[in-house]
Amino acid sequence: MQWEAVIGLEIHAQLATKSKIFSGASTAYGAAPNTQACAVDLGLPGVLPVLNEEVVRMAARFGLATHSTVAPRSVFARKNYFYPDLPKGYQISQYELPIVHTGYLDIELDDGETKRIGITRAHLEEDAGKSLHEGFHGVTGIDLNRAGTPLLEIVSEPDLRSAKEAVAYMKKLHSLVRYLEICDGNMQEGSFRCDANVSIRRKGEHRFGTRAEIKNINSFRFVERAINFEIERQIEVLESGGAVVQETRLYDANKDETRSMRTKEEANDYRYFPDPDLLPVEIDEAFIEAVRSSLPELPDAKKARFMQQYGLSAYDAGVLTASREMADYYEAVVEASKVDGKLAANWVMGELSAALNKDGIEVEASPIDAAALAGLLVRINDNTISGKIAKTVFEAMWAGEGDADAVIEAKGLKQITDTGAIEQMIREVIEANPEQVEQYRSGKDKLFGFFVGQVMKASKGKANPGEVNKLLKQLLDE
């Protein structure tokens, strides 16, 4: 391709406070429209905003976790625009002096390479309300419950060069804010949403092209599709002799296309100025150190530790540490079972994850908790059951039929390890298949699998596979 994409993301993470950024109104999701908007959120005359200290602490946690500068002094500004869901006629945000700036996040690319993505800034702001169109005929409904909800807007450098890189960065950020417990990351509820700035230029060119901003994309899949569509659209415009217009566009998931929403505003269109109702935010070193000491083990550090401590591959460690909850579950399984870290990883990433996905639930809601899965792995490890039978036991445990020992006992699934009993089965299989025995002994080694299958069938899957293989080899070679 002669064209290169230049992409930067602006991600809005809703901070997980119980109350709003400048008022005591609740931020709980799902309340009836306009029942969680107080006088401050509505911008009524005479009311004054009061900063929620917890949002400052959460912003500082993010800054420290992304190697950013946490500004000792930041300023809130008024961003002026008129829209029905913005009762004050302005949004309180940060402009020239944000609370966090100049950091980075490392992402892993498909080829295993690591790429560093710069974080220009992360600033605090209040969310606007929500315009509702469904269920209204000829009018628009306004729900102001969301007005004043605290947001951290995280702005990347234009360092991304493809939709896949953009998704990798967004997923890494999504994982990080959940590790830090500053955002629940619920994209369906709008807690984590993305605006993508996309432009293209000829390869080798250093100047940026004219960018379009795609607003409010709320899933990883849609981010990838929207960016890819926009790249193709801009290439088509330029190659047909046209010019890309700087504008704001919306992504229509049903049609899989972006469409023009409005011409893009410049910063001066918003007439930013410091908010006279709010003092500058001043943070001292003691506050920063207190926040630093409260940070959890972060994803990259946890991944490196899992590789070293449990002997996992980079891929396995990456999957298991993608969410804090999954990582905690895995460690609890290893600790309780004392089994090999790879065996535990295989079961958590395999049977457990498949069952979670099938039922559409998160690991925290798993019907099989970490201690119960550990009990199953202990029975695999001590040869009470085979790995194959363990899958049957797992399914029964998932259905609520008890722990591993109870299921094994109730269903009579204990593995046959008595070598005398296994040898007797093998001899019966050999006697029943003289033709296959002759072929095997004349050099058709692939028939060994046939005999293994016959013995396992005769034992109803209960014979110890290791013993079967060892004894079968001996008896066939007699």
C-alpha positions in Angstrom: 0.0 0.0 0.0 1.2 3.5 -0.8 -0.9 5.0 2.0 -0.3 5.0 5.8 -2.9 5.5 8.5 -2.2 7.9 11.4 -4.5 7.2 14.3 -5.0 8.7 17.8 -7.6 7.7 20.3 -9.5 9.7 22.9 -10.9 7.4 25.5 -13.4 8.4 28.1 -13.2 6.3 31.2 -16.1 6.9 33.7 -14.5 7.0 37.1 -15.9 4.6 39.6 -17.0 7.0 42.3 -20.3 6.7 44.2 -21.1 10.4 43.6 -20.5 12.9 40.8 -17.5 15.1 40.2 -18.9 18.3 41.5 -22.0 17.2 43.5 -23.2 14.6 45.9 -25.7 13.0 43.4 -25.4 9.3 42.8 -23.7 7.8 39.8 -25.5 4.5 40.0 -26.5 3.1 36.6 -30.0 2.3 35.5 -32.1 4.8 37.6 -35.3 6.3 36.1 -34.6 9.4 33.9 -33.8 12.6 35.7 -33.9 11.1 39.2 -30.2 11.4 39.9 -29.6 15.0 38.8 -29.4 17.6 41.6 -29.4 21.4 41.5 -25.6 21.5 40.7 -26.0 19.0 37.8 -28.9 21.0 36.4 -26.9 24.3 36.6 -29.6 26.1 38.6 -28.8 29.7 39.6 -26.8 30.2 42.8 -25.3 26.7 43.0 -21.5 26.1 43.2 -19.5 23.0 42.2 -17.4 21.3 44.9 -14.6 19.0 43.7 -14.9 15.3 44.6 -11.4 14.4 46.1 -11.7 10.8 45.0 -11.6 11.7 41.3 -8.2 13.4 41.9 -6.9 10.3 43.6 -8.1 8.1 40.8 -6.5 10.4 38.1 -3.2 10.2 40.0 -3.4 6.4 40.1 -3.8 6.4 36.4 -0.9 8.8 35.9 1.5 6.9 38.0 0.5 3.6 36.3 1.3 5.0 32.9 4.7 6.6 33.7 3.0 10.0 33.3 3.6 13.3 35.1 1.0 14.0 37.7 0.8 17.8 37.7 1.3 19.5 41.0 -1.1 22.2 39.8 -4.0 21.7 37.3 -6.9 24.0 36.4 -10.5 23.4 35.5 -11.9 25.3 32.5 -15.3 26.0 31.0 -15.8 24.4 27.6 -18.6 26.4 26.1 -21.2 25.0 23.7 -24.9 24.8 23.5 -26.7 21.5 23.3 -29.9 20.3 24.9 -28.2 17.8 27.2 -25.8 20.4 28.6 -28.0 22.5 31.0 -25.3 25.0 32.1 -24.4 25.9 28.5 -20.8 24.8 29.2 -19.0 21.7 30.3 -16.4 21.8 33.1 -13.2 20.2 31.8 -9.5 20.8 31.8 -7.6 22.4 29.0 -4.2 24.1 29.2 -3.2 22.5 32.5 -4.5 18.9 32.8 -3.9 16.8 35.9 -1.9 14.1 34.0 0.4 14.5 31.0 3.3 13.0 29.0 3.1 9.2 29.7 3.1 6.0 27.7 1.6 2.5 27.4 3.4 -0.4 25.8 1.3 -2.7 23.5 2.1 -6.1 22.0 1.6 -6.4 18.2 0.5 -9.6 16.4 4.2 -10.4 15.5 5.2 -10.4 19.2 6.9 -7.0 18.9 6.3 -4.3 21.6 5.3 -0.8 20.5 5.2 2.2 22.8 2.2 4.5 22.5 2.5 8.0 23.9 -0.2 9.4 26.2 -0.4 13.1 25.6 -2.7 13.9 28.5 -5.4 12.6 30.7 -7.8 15.3 32.1 -10.8 15.3 34.4 -14.2 16.5 33.2 -17.9 16.1 33.8 -20.1 14.1 31.5 -23.0 15.7 29.7 -26.6 14.3 29.9 -28.1 12.0 27.2 -30.4 12.8 24.4 -33.1 10.1 23.8 -34.7 9.5 20.5 -36.3 6.1 20.7 -39.9 6.1 21.9 -40.3 9.8 21.1 -42.2 11.1 18.0 -41.1 14.4 16.7 -39.3 15.4 19.9 -36.2 14.4 21.8 -36.1 13.3 25.4 -33.4 14.5 27.7 -32.1 12.4 30.6 -29.7 14.3 32.9 -28.8 11.5 35.2 -25.4 11.2 33.6 -24.7 15.0 33.8 -21.8 15.6 36.2 -20.6 12.0 36.1 -16.8 12.1 36.5 -14.7 11.2 33.4 -11.0 10.8 32.8 -10.4 11.6 29.1 -7.2 9.8 28.0 -5.7 11.3 24.8 -3.0 9.3 23.0 -0.3 10.6 20.7 -1.0 9.8 17.0 1.3 6.8 17.2 -1.1 4.1 16.0 -0.8 2.9 12.4 -3.6 0.4 12.0 -7.0 -0.5 13.4 -5.5 -3.6 15.0 -2.9 -1.4 16.9 -5.8 0.8 18.0 -7.7 -2.1 19.4 -4.6 -3.5 21.1 -4.0 -0.1 22.8 -7.7 0.2 23.8 -7.8 -3.3 25.3 -4.6 -2.6 27.2 -6.0 0.6 28.6 -9.3 -1.2 29.4 -7.5 -3.8 31.4 -5.4 -1.2 33.2 -8.2 1.0 34.4 -10.0 -2.1 35.8 -6.8 -3.3 37.5 -6.5 0.2 39.1 -10.2 -0.1 40.1 -10.9 3.4 38.8 -13.4 2.4 36.1 -15.6 -0.7 35.7 -14.9 -0.7 32.0 -18.5 -1.6 31.2 -18.8 -0.6 27.5 -22.5 -1.5 27.2 -23.3 1.1 29.9 -21.0 3.7 28.4 -18.4 3.6 31.2 -15.6 3.1 28.6 -16.0 4.7 25.2 -13.7 5.9 22.4 -13.4 8.7 19.9 -10.9 7.8 17.1 -9.0 10.5 15.1 -8.1 9.0 11.7 -6.1 10.5 8.9 -3.9 9.1 6.1 -0.8 10.1 4.3 1.5 8.7 1.7 4.2 6.4 3.0 7.4 8.3 3.7 5.5 11.6 4.2 6.1 13.3 7.6 3.2 15.8 7.6 -0.1 14.6 8.9 -3.2 14.5 6.7 -6.5 16.0 7.4 -8.2 14.0 10.2 -11.8 13.0 10.8 -13.0 12.2 14.3 -15.3 9.2 14.8 -17.4 9.7 17.9 -18.5 7.4 20.7 -17.6 3.9 19.6 -18.4 1.5 22.4 -16.9 -1.9 21.5 -13.5 -3.2 20.4 -15.1 -4.8 17.3 -16.7 -1.6 16.2 -13.5 0.5 16.8 -11.7 -1.8 14.4 -14.5 -1.8 11.8 -15.0 2.0 12.0 -11.3 2.8 11.6 -10.9 0.4 8.7 -13.9 1.9 7.0 -12.7 5.4 7.5 -9.2 4.6 6.2 -10.7 3.1 3.0 -13.1 6.1 2.7 -10.3 8.6 2.9 -8.1 6.7 0.4 -10.9 6.6 -2.0 -11.5 10.4 -1.6 -7.9 11.3 -2.2 -7.4 8.9 -5.1 -10.4 10.2 -6.9 -9.0 13.8 -6.7 -11.0 15.0 -3.7 -9.9 16.5 -0.4 -10.6 15.0 3.1 -12.6 17.5 5.2 -11.9 17.9 8.9 -15.2 16.8 10.5 -16.8 14.7 13.2 -18.4 11.5 11.9 -20.6 8.8 13.5 -20.1 5.1 13.0 -23.3 3.2 12.0 -22.8 -0.4 13.1 -25.8 -1.7 11.1 -24.5 -0.3 7.8 -20.8 -0.7 8.8 -20.0 2.8 7.7 -19.1 6.2 9.1 -21.2 9.3 8.1 -20.7 13.0 8.5 -22.2 14.5 11.7 -20.8 18.1 11.7 -17.7 20.0 10.8 -15.0 19.6 13.4 -14.7 22.3 16.0 -11.4 23.8 16.8 -10.4 24.5 20.4 -11.1 28.2 20.0 -14.7 27.5 19.0 -15.2 26.4 22.6 -13.9 29.6 24.1 -12.1 27.9 27.0 -11.4 29.9 30.1 -10.6 29.0 33.7 -13.7 28.2 35.7 -14.1 31.0 38.2 -16.1 28.8 40.6 -13.3 26.3 41.1 -9.8 26.8 42.6 -6.8 25.2 40.9 -6.1 21.7 42.0 -2.8 21.5 44.0 -1.3 18.1 44.8 1.7 17.7 47.1 4.3 15.0 47.1 2.8 13.3 50.2 -0.4 12.8 48.3 1.4 11.4 45.3 3.4 9.0 47.5 0.3 7.8 49.3 -1.3 7.0 45.9 1.9 5.3 44.7 1.9 3.0 47.8 -1.7 2.0 47.1 -1.1 0.8 43.5 -1.7 -2.9 42.9 0.6 -5.1 40.9 0.0 -3.9 37.3 -0.7 -6.2 34.3 2.8 -6.1 32.7 4.5 -6.8 36.1 2.0 -9.6 36.8 2.6 -11.1 33.4 6.4 -11.2 33.9 5.9 -12.8 37.3 3.6 -15.5 36.0 6.1 -16.4 33.3 8.9 -16.6 35.9 7.0 -18.1 38.8 4.7 -20.6 37.0 6.8 -21.3 33.9 4.1 -20.0 31.6 4.6 -18.8 28.0 4.2 -15.1 27.2 0.9 -15.9 25.5 -0.6 -17.9 28.4 0.6 -15.3 31.0 -0.9 -12.5 28.8 -4.3 -14.2 28.6 -4.4 -14.9 32.4 -3.4 -11.4 33.4 -5.7 -9.6 30.9 -8.1 -9.1 33.8 -7.3 -8.8 37.5 -10.2 -11.1 38.4 -8.9 -13.9 36.1 -5.4 -13.5 37.3 -6.6 -13.7 41.0 -8.7 -16.8 40.2 -5.7 -18.6 38.5 -3.4 -17.9 41.4 -5.9 -19.1 43.9 -6.3 -22.4 41.9 -2.5 -22.9 41.8 -2.1 -22.1 45.5 -5.0 -24.4 46.6 -4.0 -27.4 44.3 -0.2 -27.2 44.4 -0.3 -28.5 40.8 1.9 -27.6 37.9 1.3 -24.0 36.8 0.8 -25.1 33.2 -1.9 -27.7 34.1 -3.8 -25.0 36.0 -3.4 -22.6 33.1 -4.7 -25.1 30.6 -7.9 -25.7 32.7 -8.5 -22.0 33.5 -8.0 -20.9 29.8 -9.7 -24.0 28.4 -12.7 -25.6 30.1 -13.4 -22.8 32.5 -13.1 -20.0 30.0 -15.2 -21.9 27.4 -18.0 -22.5 30.0 -17.9 -18.8 31.1 -18.2 -17.7 27.4 -21.0 -20.1 26.7 -23.1 -18.8 29.6 -22.0 -15.2 29.1 -20.7 -14.7 32.6 -17.6 -13.2 34.2 -15.1 -15.3 36.2 -16.4 -13.7 39.5 -19.8 -15.4 38.9 -18.4 -18.8 38.0 -20.4 -21.7 39.6 -17.0 -23.4 40.1 -14.9 -21.3 42.4 -11.1 -21.5 42.5 -11.1 -23.9 45.4 -13.5 -26.3 43.6 -11.4 -26.3 40.4 -8.3 -26.9 42.5 -10.0 -30.0 44.0 -10.6 -31.3 40.5 -6.9 -30.7 39.4 -5.7 -32.6 42.5 -7.7 -35.6 41.4 -6.1 -35.4 37.9 -2.7 -35.0 39.5 -3.0 -38.0 41.9 -4.4 -40.2 39.0 -7.8 -40.7 40.6 -9.2 -39.7 37.3 -7.8 -39.1 33.8 -7.8 -35.8 32.0 -10.6 -37.0 29.8 -12.9 -38.1 32.6 -12.1 -34.8 34.4 -14.0 -33.0 31.6 -17.1 -35.1 32.5 -16.6 -34.2 36.2 -16.2 -30.5 35.3 -19.5 -30.5 33.5 -21.2 -32.1 36.4 -19.6 -29.6 38.8 -20.7 -26.7 36.5 -24.3 -28.1 36.7 -24.2 -27.9 40.5 -23.8 -31.6 41.2 -21.2 -31.1 43.9 -17.4 -30.9 44.2 -15.0 -33.2 42.3 -14.9 -35.9 44.9 -18.7 -36.1 45.2 -19.1 -36.3 41.4 -16.4 -39.0 41.0 -18.0 -41.1 43.8 -21.6 -40.6 42.6 -20.8 -41.5 39.0 -18.2 -44.2 39.7 -15.6 -42.4 37.7 -12.5 -43.4 39.7 -9.6 -44.4 37.4 -8.5 -48.0 37.1 -4.9 -48.1 38.1 -4.7 -51.8 39.0 -2.1 -53.2 36.5 -3.5 -56.7 36.7 -7.0 -55.5 35.7 -5.7 -53.4 32.9 -3.5 -56.3 31.6 -6.5 -58.6 31.6 -8.5 -56.1 29.4 -5.5 -55.7 27.0 -5.2 -59.5 26.6 -9.0 -59.7 25.8 -8.6 -57.0 23.2 -5.6 -58.7 21.6 -7.5 -62.1 21.5 -10.5 -60.4 19.9 -8.5 -58.7 17.1 -6.0 -61.3 15.7 -5.9 -59.7 12.3 -5.0 -56.3 13.6 -2.3 -57.8 15.9 -0.7 -59.5 12.9 -0.7 -56.3 10.9 0.8 -54.4 13.8 3.5 -56.9 14.3 4.4 -56.8 10.6 5.1 -53.1 10.8 1.8 -51.1 10.8 2.7 -49.1 13.9 -0.3 -46.7 13.4 -2.6 -49.5 14.6 -1.3 -49.0 18.2 -3.9 -46.2 18.5 -6.6 -48.6 17.5 -5.7 -51.0 20.4 -5.5 -48.0 22.9 -9.0 -47.0 21.8 -10.3 -50.6 22.2 -8.9 -50.9 25.7 -10.2 -47.5 26.8 -13.6 -48.5 25.4 -13.6 -51.8 27.3 -12.7 -49.8 30.6 -15.4 -47.2 29.8 -12.6 -44.6 29.8 -11.5 -45.4 33.3 -8.2 -47.1 32.7 -5.1 -45.1 33.4 -3.8 -44.0 29.9 -0.2 -44.2 31.0 -0.5 -47.8 32.2 -2.5 -48.8 29.1 0.2 -47.5 26.8 3.0 -49.1 28.7 1.4 -52.6 29.2 0.0 -52.6 25.6 3.4 -52.0 24.1 4.8 -54.9 26.2 2.1 -57.3 25.3 1.9 -56.5 21.6 5.7 -56.9 21.3 5.7 -60.3 23.0 
